[in-house]
Each structure stands twice: as C-alpha cells, then as structure tokens.
Amino acid sequence: MVRAWTPADYWMLQMFYPHISTPVLARRLNRTVPATYGQAKKQGLSKSAIYLASPDACRLRRGDKVGMAFRFKKGIVPANKGKRMPGWGPGRMRETQFKKGQVPRNAMPLWSFRWYQGGSDAAPGYLLLKTGKPCPKPIDGWEFVHKLIWEQANGPLPDWRIARLWWKDGDHANCALSNLELVSAQEHMARTTVHTLPAPLPQLIQLAGALKRKINRKEKQRNGEEYVERSAGPSVCHAGSAV
C-alpha cells in the first residue's frame, strides 16, 4: 500500500533535499530512494551548489572523473579470461534460465494474426500474419497481410517512395484484393493531407501543433536545453496510410 506524504514529510524534503545525500534523507523519511527522488522532482527541488561541490555529491558532479581510480587500465587481463563455465549459475539461476530451443509460453504459433501499430498510437494499425519469414525487427517472422494478398495477385510491390497500397473503405482489417488500390506516392500524399479533412479540423490540428511546439520550447528552456525549431509540416490523417 502506498503511504501518503504528510505535511511534515514535505517540510523535511524541502528543507534537507538540496543540502544532504538523498539516501540519507530517504532513511530519515523512512522511504525508498526512488520515491524520494520522484517527490523532489515533483516539488521542483534540486541540489544546491554547495552540495554539488562537496565530496558527498560523488556521481552528481560532472567532469571530476570520480570513478577513474576504479576503471580497468590498459593491459589488465580479466580474471576469467580463457575460462569456460558451461552450465554455471549460482542459486536458482540454472533452473530459471531459458534453455536452448525453449519457446516462451506467450509465443504465438505460425499463421497467427496480430495488429501492428507502427510506433504510433494514433494510426489504425496493420494486420500481420506470422509466416516465420526473417525480416528486420520489430516484425521479424511476420508479414503484412495486405502486402501478401496484393503480391500474390499482382507480383512484388514497387518501392514505397514510388507507390503505396490504399484501403478503399479506410478499414485496415478489410484486406480483400477488391478493397486494395495501388496509388502513386504523390497521390497517397494528396489523399492523406490534413487539408482533406472537413473544416474546422485542419485549423484545430495546426493550432494544437503550434501549442505543443510552444510547450516543448518552454520545457527545454526551463531545463536549460537547446530547443531546435522544426518546420511545422502539414499533419496527415492515417485512415488510408500504407506500409
């Protein structure tokens, strides 16, 4: 059960966090070090310059090379060089290790289907079929269903920079050949531009993008980081995007 922070805890955190070691303060508060760090971050607290200049700051100091004395020197031979320890495992490690050829319990069998988001929660996703065909991660062993169906009927697809597949009804689950259309990259761009949306959605999307960029700029400036302004290109709707 999570223990709530009391006014006394907040007072002690604000008074002592900038000036003493966090593990020491965590013991006084009877809390874990990560919990203390997290609450200090929420409160906007940071270590004082005097503390950072002290030996207690250790790894928090930059440029002091505090770990230099403990690094491996050039020419040092590791103690286990040339030693092979097959099957070695202290404690219960050996019985809990994965064995060669062992298949995870949640592994999906061949010819299973799953959805792939492509790294974007906003996109509708693409239907995958597990065929075992090697390909780059994160879809190693899987293939896109719409691509398989199209290539079975029409041969290999051209490079995506030249042409792409389009779902006529916008439903990525409907991978029937009659629902797939090969369009040029230029036509695909024209169909997915934000300006095809009904008013006032394009203006709202552009305003949301401008607001997000302003928030990011303020966050970077507050954290002392350099903000790089990027071009605000037109957003796209994902209803007909293809791989």
C-alpha positions as a printed NumPy array, in Angstrom:
array([[  0.   ,   0.   ,   0.   ],
       [  1.312,   3.45 ,  -0.967],
       [  1.959,   5.646,   2.054],
       [  0.809,   9.236,   1.569],
       [  3.208,  12.117,   2.108],
       [  2.405,  14.188,   5.18 ],
       [  2.995,  17.935,   5.635],
       [  5.922,  17.047,   7.911],
       [  7.429,  14.879,   5.147],
       [  7.123,  17.727,   2.636],
       [  8.729,  20.153,   5.065],
       [ 11.679,  17.825,   5.706],
       [ 12.098,  17.182,   1.979],
       [ 12.16 ,  20.886,   1.114],
       [ 14.49 ,  21.718,   3.989],
       [ 17.096,  18.996,   3.571],
       [ 16.965,  17.664,  -0.025],
       [ 19.166,  20.431,  -1.508],
       [ 21.842,  20.024,   1.154],
       [ 22.3  ,  16.333,   2.044],
       [ 22.637,  12.959,   0.345],
       [ 19.343,  11.588,  -0.958],
       [ 19.855,   8.072,   0.538],
       [ 20.447,   9.677,   3.946],
       [ 17.294,  11.764,   3.613],
       [ 15.329,   8.732,   2.419],
       [ 16.285,   6.84 ,   5.587],
       [ 15.157,   9.759,   7.737],
       [ 11.837,   9.861,   5.877],
       [ 11.532,   6.054,   6.053],
       [ 11.051,   5.925,   2.282],
       [ 12.86 ,   4.45 ,  -0.703],
       [ 15.465,   6.443,  -2.59 ],
       [ 13.459,   6.386,  -5.897],
       [ 10.36 ,   7.648,  -4.045],
       [ 12.383,  10.482,  -2.532],
       [ 13.905,  11.419,  -5.877],
       [ 10.475,  11.312,  -7.515],
       [  8.809,  13.529,  -4.937],
       [ 11.709,  16.   ,  -5.095],
       [ 11.273,  16.216,  -8.858],
       [  7.545,  16.87 ,  -8.447],
       [  8.35 ,  19.662,  -5.987],
       [ 10.904,  21.163,  -8.375],
       [ 13.752,  20.684,  -5.901],
       [ 17.404,  20.363,  -6.865],
       [ 20.743,  20.024,  -5.109],
       [ 22.483,  23.217,  -4.004],
       [ 25.769,  24.382,  -5.49 ],
       [ 27.491,  23.842,  -2.128],
       [ 26.336,  20.201,  -2.003],
       [ 27.371,  19.541,  -5.609],
       [ 30.849,  20.862,  -4.833],
       [ 31.199,  18.573,  -1.814],
       [ 32.63 ,  15.02 ,  -1.829],
       [ 29.174,  13.674,  -0.952],
       [ 27.86 ,  14.617,  -4.409],
       [ 30.118,  11.958,  -5.995],
       [ 28.491,  10.839,  -9.275],
       [ 26.368,  14.008,  -9.451],
       [ 29.483,  16.06 , -10.104],
       [ 30.399,  16.478, -13.727],
       [ 33.96 ,  16.48 , -15.012],
       [ 35.581,  15.241, -11.789],
       [ 36.122,  11.674, -13.085],
       [ 35.345,  10.298,  -9.649],
       [ 35.449,   6.702, -10.926],
       [ 38.807,   6.983, -12.697],
       [ 40.666,   5.068,  -9.966],
       [ 38.363,   2.068, -10.352],
       [ 38.471,   1.705, -14.124],
       [ 40.288,  -1.113, -15.892],
       [ 43.713,   0.022, -17.009],
       [ 45.052,  -0.746, -20.46 ],
       [ 46.793,  -4.124, -20.429],
       [ 44.927,  -5.561, -17.427],
       [ 43.903,  -9.176, -18.044],
       [ 40.405, -10.098, -16.787],
       [ 40.435, -12.759, -14.085],
       [ 38.098, -15.037, -16.097],
       [ 39.916, -14.786, -19.434],
       [ 40.031, -18.145, -21.184],
       [ 37.763, -19.822, -18.634],
       [ 34.612, -21.53 , -19.795],
       [ 31.901, -22.259, -17.275],
       [ 29.107, -24.104, -19.108],
       [ 26.001, -24.525, -17.023],
       [ 27.289, -22.163, -14.365],
       [ 24.589, -20.481, -12.325],
       [ 24.555, -19.598,  -8.63 ],
       [ 21.482, -20.227,  -6.528],
       [ 18.309, -20.969,  -8.521],
       [ 19.65 , -19.264, -11.627],
       [ 20.2  , -22.536, -13.509],
       [ 16.648, -23.802, -13.088],
       [ 15.106, -20.464, -14.074],
       [ 17.263, -19.84 , -17.158],
       [ 15.865, -20.265, -20.665],
       [ 17.172, -23.446, -22.256],
       [ 18.37 , -23.669, -25.849],
       [ 15.402, -24.191, -28.13 ],
       [ 12.879, -23.324, -25.415],
       [  9.838, -21.404, -26.67 ],
       [  8.274, -18.706, -24.443],
       [  4.802, -19.528, -23.119],
       [  3.299, -16.483, -24.812],
       [  4.814, -17.253, -28.23 ],
       [  2.181, -17.234, -30.982],
       [  2.147, -20.217, -33.39 ],
       [  2.642, -19.933, -37.133],
       [ -0.274, -18.487, -39.136],
       [ -1.426, -16.386, -36.184],
       [ -2.686, -12.844, -36.72 ],
       [ -1.905,  -9.698, -34.74 ],
       [ -2.059,  -5.935, -35.132],
       [  0.998,  -3.74 , -35.632],
       [  0.747,  -0.058, -34.75 ],
       [  3.974,   1.013, -36.394],
       [  5.081,   3.077, -33.4  ],
       [  2.057,   5.393, -33.487],
       [ -0.948,   5.048, -31.2  ],
       [ -2.907,   7.366, -33.495],
       [ -2.588,   5.096, -36.536],
       [ -5.242,   2.407, -37.069],
       [ -2.556,  -0.284, -37.341],
       [ -1.828,  -3.025, -39.861],
       [ -2.793,  -6.697, -39.831],
       [  0.165,  -9.105, -39.61 ],
       [  0.388, -12.832, -40.326],
       [  3.086, -14.963, -38.685],
       [  4.857, -16.802, -41.518],
       [  8.322, -17.248, -39.987],
       [  9.953, -15.247, -42.776],
       [ 13.084, -13.455, -41.49 ],
       [ 12.868,  -9.686, -41.729],
       [ 14.056,  -6.66 , -39.718],
       [ 12.655,  -6.203, -36.212],
       [ 10.129,  -5.471, -34.768],
       [  8.173,  -7.637, -37.231],
       [ 10.702, -10.446, -37.63 ],
       [  8.809, -13.601, -38.653],
       [  5.671, -11.651, -39.544],
       [  4.339, -10.24 , -42.843],
       [  1.732,  -7.634, -43.687],
       [ -1.499,  -9.286, -44.793],
       [ -2.422,  -6.583, -47.323],
       [  1.014,  -6.869, -48.923],
       [  0.792, -10.685, -49.138],
       [ -2.63 , -10.549, -50.797],
       [ -1.621,  -7.889, -53.305],
       [  1.674,  -9.534, -54.274],
       [  0.037, -12.952, -54.676],
       [ -2.247, -11.468, -57.336],
       [ -0.057,  -8.77 , -58.914],
       [  3.578,  -9.548, -58.124],
       [  6.075,  -7.604, -55.987],
       [  5.154,  -4.102, -54.864],
       [  7.277,  -1.178, -56.063],
       [  9.37 ,   0.853, -53.628],
       [  7.177,   2.724, -51.128],
       [  8.688,   6.016, -52.32 ],
       [  7.146,   5.348, -55.74 ],
       [  3.772,   3.779, -54.924],
       [  1.78 ,   2.542, -51.928],
       [ -1.313,   0.493, -51.171],
       [ -4.561,   2.189, -50.233],
       [ -7.634,   0.778, -48.487],
       [-10.656,   1.999, -50.469],
       [-13.031,   1.847, -47.492],
       [-10.386,   3.015, -44.958],
       [-10.727,  -0.238, -42.95 ],
       [ -7.295,  -1.845, -42.461],
       [ -8.953,  -5.067, -41.334],
       [-10.537,  -5.426, -44.779],
       [ -7.574,  -6.705, -46.796],
       [ -9.654,  -8.176, -49.621],
       [ -7.991,  -7.666, -53.016],
       [-11.034,  -5.707, -54.231],
       [-10.535,  -3.24 , -51.366],
       [ -6.855,  -2.585, -52.139],
       [ -5.642,   0.019, -54.605],
       [ -2.086,   0.864, -55.704],
       [ -1.574,   4.621, -55.845],
       [  1.48 ,   6.759, -56.521],
       [  3.336,   8.335, -53.622],
       [  2.142,  11.766, -54.778],
       [ -1.493,  10.611, -54.861],
       [ -1.11 ,   8.994, -51.443],
       [  0.235,  12.277, -50.043],
       [ -2.684,  14.195, -51.55 ],
       [ -5.22 ,  11.801, -50.005],
       [ -3.706,  11.873, -46.516],
       [ -3.019,  15.597, -46.182],
       [ -4.771,  17.348, -43.347],
       [ -6.482,  19.708, -45.754],
       [ -8.789,  16.934, -46.948],
       [-10.488,  16.968, -43.527],
       [-13.684,  18.964, -43.06 ],
       [-13.441,  22.426, -41.536],
       [-12.53 ,  23.443, -38.886],
       [-10.405,  20.327, -38.2  ],
       [ -7.34 ,  21.478, -40.238],
       [ -7.163,  24.739, -38.289],
       [ -7.591,  22.914, -34.956],
       [ -4.823,  20.429, -35.812],
       [ -2.456,  23.247, -36.777],
       [ -3.261,  25.173, -33.595],
       [ -2.687,  22.028, -31.497],
       [  0.698,  21.544, -33.194],
       [  1.683,  25.165, -32.542],
       [  0.643,  24.83 , -28.886],
       [  2.636,  21.613, -28.5  ],
       [  5.744,  23.229, -30.   ],
       [  5.398,  26.189, -27.634],
       [  5.1  ,  23.872, -24.621],
       [  8.175,  21.905, -25.758],
       [ 10.116,  25.15 , -26.187],
       [  9.232,  26.279, -22.656],
       [ 10.156,  22.867, -21.204],
       [ 13.526,  22.912, -22.963],
       [ 14.251,  26.442, -21.769],
       [ 13.265,  25.566, -18.188],
       [ 15.613,  22.55 , -18.243],
       [ 18.439,  24.575, -19.773],
       [ 18.383,  22.606, -23.035],
       [ 18.689,  23.943, -26.552],
       [ 15.434,  23.98 , -28.498],
       [ 15.675,  23.293, -32.246],
       [ 12.773,  24.735, -34.217],
       [ 11.416,  22.291, -36.757],
       [  9.283,  23.007, -39.755],
       [  5.589,  22.619, -38.998],
       [  4.635,  20.466, -41.938],
       [  1.027,  19.523, -42.581],
       [ -0.33 ,  16.761, -40.406],
       [ -1.816,  13.675, -42.003],
       [ -4.789,  11.52 , -41.217],
       [ -3.951,   7.816, -41.002],
       [ -7.136,   6.338, -42.396],
       [ -5.539,   5.314, -45.682],
       [ -1.829,   5.102, -44.946],
       [  0.031,   2.009, -46.075],
       [  3.301,   0.231, -45.467]])
